[in-house]
Amino acid sequence: MKNRVVSVDIFRGITIVLMILVNNPGTWSSVYAPFLHADWHGYTPTDLVFPFFLFIVGISIVYAYHTKEVTGKTYRKIVIRSLKLIGLGLFLGAFTLSFPFFKDFNDIRFPGVLQRIGLVFFFTAILFIKLNWKALVAVCAAILIMYWIWMGFVPINGTAPTFDRAPNNWANFIDLKVLGSHMWKTDYDPEGVLSTLPAIATSLLGVFVGLLLKSAYKKKTQILLLLGVSLLTAGHIWDLFFPINKALWSSSFVLVTAGWATIILAVIYYFSDVKNKKFGGVFKYAGANAITVFFLSSFIAKLFALIKVGNTSVHGWLFKNLYVHQFISLKTSSIVYALTVVTFYVVLAYVLYRKKIFIKV
C-alpha cells in the first residue's frame, strides 16, 4: 500500500500468524477451547481470525484504488488476482500424492478460505471502484438485512426456515443443491455459496475503516473505538434475533467480528501510528507476504499429512516423537507444535522481507 499505515501491516501480520496457529495443532483431538471454532452458534477467538483478514482486504482495497485512475487494465488486474486466489485454493483442495496428483473430481472441495478471499476481493474491489461511500453503506446494509430476511423468514419448500444445522437452513440447502459432494461436510460448507454474500459485507466494513484512515479527520483513534464498540454492541443485539454463527456468516457475526477488528486496530493504530512506538515488527514481516506464507503453510501441512512414515504421517511422527511427553498435557504438546510451525513461517517471512522479496498474488 502507498503511504502505508503501520498498524494495518501489523494487524495483517497478526491475523496471518493466528490463521497458521489455529490451523496447525499437533492433534485435533486435544486443542485448548479458544483455538477451536464454535460448534455452531456463538464464537470463540478462533472464529474472529478469518473475518479479520477479509476486513483487512477491504482496508487494503482503499489504499490500492482510492486515488488510482481506473482503466481496463485495473479491472483485468482485479480479475486476474481473484482467479489466482481461487486457483490456489482449488489446488490446495484437489492436490494429492497419487498420480495424476489430483483427487477424483467428485471428491474435490470447491469452496475454501482462499476461494472466499478471491471472491470477496473481486466483488468488494468492483463495488469500491463503481460506488461512492454512501452507496457502499447502502449496499452493505442491504446485504446484511436481506440475508437475515432470506435466512430467517423465507420458507423452504413450504417449511419454515431455521438457523440451526438442518436441511431447512437456507445456506445449507443451497450449498447442498449447488455444490453437492464438493463440500467440507456432507450437509454444509463454512465457506459456502450463500454465506459469501455477508462475507462481502465484512470486507465493505473494512473499506469504511480504510476511508477513515485515509481521511483528514483528527482523533481517528477515538472514532475507531466508537465505531468498533457500536458494531460490537449492534452485533450482540442482533444475535438475539439472528444468532452469531461463523458457518452461516450471519449478519450479527459480521458486525461482531468487524467490531472486534476495529477495536483491535484502533489500539494498534494509537501506539504505532499516533505515538510512533516501535513494536510488532515480527508481525509486519508476516503481513508483507501474507498470502504466500498462508499458502505455503497450508500446502506443507497437507504434504506432512499425506507423506507416510511407517504407520503414521510425517506430521504424526514429528508430533509423537518430538512433542508428546509424560510431563506435559497433550493439549500443551499440541499448542507447542502449532507455535513451532508459526515460528518457522515467521522466520521465513523475515528472510523474505530482509531480502526484499515480496510475492504478490
N, C-alpha and C positions, 0 to 999 in steps of 0.2 A: 504494500500500500504506500502511496505517496503521502508525505507529511505524516509519518507513522505515529500513531498513538501507542505509547509503550504498553499501557495497560491492556490493550486489545491483544497485542502479541503475547503478553504473559498469560492472559486468560485463555487464549487459544492453546498455548502450550500445556497449561494445567489440565485443560479438557482432554487433550490427546493422551497425556500421561495417565489420567484416570480411565480413559477408554481402554488403554492397554492393560492397566492394572486389573480392572473388573473382568476382562475377557480372558485372563491367563492365570487362574488359580492352579495350585498344584493338583487338586482334585475337586471336582464339582460336588462331591458328596460331603465335603467338610469346608464350608465357607462361612465366615462371620456374616451375620444378617445384613449389616449395612452394605455389603458388597454383593448382595443378591437383589434381583428385581422383585417387586411386589408380586404376589401370586396372581392377583387380578386388580381389584380396586385398591386405591391408596398408592403411596410412593415411598421409596427409600432413596438414600443419597445416590445410589447407582442409577436410578431412574432419571436423575437430573442430567446425566452426562451427555447423552445423545442430543436432547433438545438444546443443551448449551452450545453444542457445535453448530447446529442449524441456526441458532440465534446469532452466532459469530459470523456465519455465512452471510446473513443479512447485513451486518455491520460492514463486512469486507466489500460487499457489493456497492455500498455507498461510496467507499473510498476509491473503488475501481472505476465507477461510472458517473460520479456526481458532476464532474466538470469536463468529462470527456465528450468529444464530438462523436455522435452516433452515426455510423455508416454501415453499409452492408458487411464490411469486414468485422465490425463489432458483433453483429448477430451471428456471423459464421464462427467467431471465436467462442461465443456462448454455447452454440450448438455443439461444437467440437469438444469443448471441455465437459459438457454434460454427458456426451456419448462416451468419452474416456472414462469418466467416473462409473457410469453404468456398466461399461465393458469390463472394467477391473473387478467390479462387484460380481458380475456374472462369471468371470473367470474363477474367482475365489470359490464360488458355489459349485462350479462344474468340475474343477480340477481333481484328478485322482492319479495315483501312481501307475495304474494299469493302462496298457496301450488300448486305445489311442489317447490316453491321458485325460479323458473326459468321461463323466458319468453317462449312463444311459439317459436319453433325453427326458424320459418320464420321471427320473429321479432328481433332476436339477431344480434347485430352488430359484425361482425368478426374482423375488424381492430380496432386499438386503440393505445393510447400512449404507454402503457406497452408492447403490442404486437410488436410495432415497435422497442422499445428498445431491446426486446428479439431477434428479427430477426437481427437487426443491430449488436448487441453484438456478436451473433453467427458467422456471416459472417466476421466481422472485426477481431475477435479473430483468426479464422481459417486462414485468409489471412496473419495476422501478424506472426503466427507461421510458415507458409509454405514459405513465401517470404521474400527476403531482402528488404531494404528500397527503392532501385532503382526500383525494380519490383512493389512495392506498389505505388510508384509515377506514374508508367506507368498505373497501374490498375485504380487509382483514376482519372487520366486524361482521360483514355479511357471511363470510366463510364460517366463523365461529357460531353464529346464531343459526344459520341454515343447517349446519352439521348437527347441532343439538336437536333441531326440529325433526330432521330426517331420522336421526338415530332413535329419538325418543317418542315420536308421535305418528310416524307413517307406518301403517300396518304392512306386514309381510305376508302375502297370500291370505289375507283376511285375519291374520293372527297379530295381536298386539306385540310391538317390538320390545326388546329388553336390552339393558346394558350388561347383562350377565353373559358369561361364555356359554352360548346356546345357539341352536340353528336359527332362531328368530331374532338374532342380533344382526343388524344390517351390515356391519363391517365384516363379520364372519360369513354371512350369507353371500355377499358379493365376492369376497375372496375365494370362497369355495366354487362359485359359479365361473369366475373368470380364470382363476389360477389352477383349480383342480388339484392335482398331485404336486404341483410346483410350489408348495408352501413349507414353512418351518414346522408347523404342526398339521395334523390331519384336518383340523376344523378352523384354523385361523393362522394369520401371519402378522407379527407385530409391526412389520413394515409393509403392510398390505395396501391394496388399491385405494379404498375409500379413506383410510386414515392418513393418506398422503396429503389430502386437502388441508386439514388443520395443521399439518407439519409445515405447509407453506405459510400459514398464519404465524407460526413460531418465527420463521425467518423474516417475515414482514415486521414483526415487533423488533427484531434486531435492526432492521432498516431504520425504524424511527429513532432508536438509540444512536445509530450511526449518524443520522442527520443532526441530532442534538450535539454529538461530539464535534462535528464539523462546523457547527453554528458559532455565532459570535456571542451567544448567551454567557453571562457570567454565572457563577455559583452552579456550575454543572454538576458538581458532586451532590449538592442538596437536591437538585432537580432529579437526578438519577435515583437517589434514595427515596424520594417521594414517589416517583413513578414505580419503582420496584415494590415498595410497600403497598401501593394501590393495586398493582397487578396481583400481588400475592393475596391480599385481602379479598379482592373480587373473585379470584380463583377458588378460594376456600368457601366463599359464599355460594358460588355456582356448584361446588361439589355437593351441596345439599340436594340439587336437582339433576345434575349430570356428573356422576362420580369421577374423581380424578383417576385416570387409567391410562397407563403408557401404551398398552397393547392396542387400545382404541384411539389413542392420541386425542382424548376427549378435550372439549373446549376448556374445561376447568383445568386440565393438565397443561394446556398451552399457557394459560395465564399464570398458573403457579410456577411453572418452570421458568418462564420469562421473568417473573418477579424475582425469583432467586438469582437468576443470571444478572439482572440489572443491579441488584443489591451488591452482589459479589464484585461485579465490575466497578461499581461506584467506589468501593473500598480500595480496590487495586488502583483505580484512577487517582484517587486522592493522594495516595502515598507515592506512586510512580510518576504521575504527570503534573500534579499540583505541587507536592513537596519535593519532587525530584530525588526521592530516595532510591538508591541503587539496590535493587533486590530482584529476585525472580529470574536471573539470567539463565539458569538451567532450564526454566520453562520456555523462555524466549527461543532457545535453541531448538527445542522440540516443536514449537509452533512454526518455525521458519520452513520446515519441511513436513508439515502436519500430515498430509495425505500420504506422502511417501513412507513416512515412519509407520503410520497406521497400517498401510497395505502390507509392508514387509513383516510387521508383527503378526498380522493375520495369516499371511502365506507361510511363514516359517513355523508358526504354531500348527498349521494344518500339516505341514511336512513332518513335524515331530510326532503328530498323532498317527500319521499314516505309515511311517517307516518302522518296521518291526525290529525289536531286539529280543530274541528268544520268544517268550510267551507274552511279551508286552510291547509297548512302543518306545521310541526314543524319549518321549515325554514321560511315560510311566517309569522307565528305567531311571532317568535322572531324578525324578521326584522321590522314588522309593529309596534309591541308594545314597543320595546326597542331602535330602531334606527331612526324611522321616526318621525321628529318633524317639526313644522312650522318654526322654527327659522334657520333651515339649509336646503340646497337644497337636493333633492332626490339623486342626484349623490354623494354628500358628505356623505349622510347616507349610500349609497351603498358601498363606499370605506371604511368607518369606520367599517362596518360589516366585510368586507374582511380582514381588518387589525386585527380585533378581532380574526377571525379564524386563521390567521397566528400566532398571539401571542400565542394562545393555543397550536399550534403544535410546536412552538419554545420552549416553556416551557416543553412540553412532551419530545422533543428531548434532552433538557438539563438534564432532570431527567434520561433518559436512558443513556446518556453519563456519568453522575456522578456515576451511579450505574454500569458502565462498561458493559451495556447490548447493544451488537451490533448484530442486527439480519441480517444475510446475506441471500440474496435471490439469 
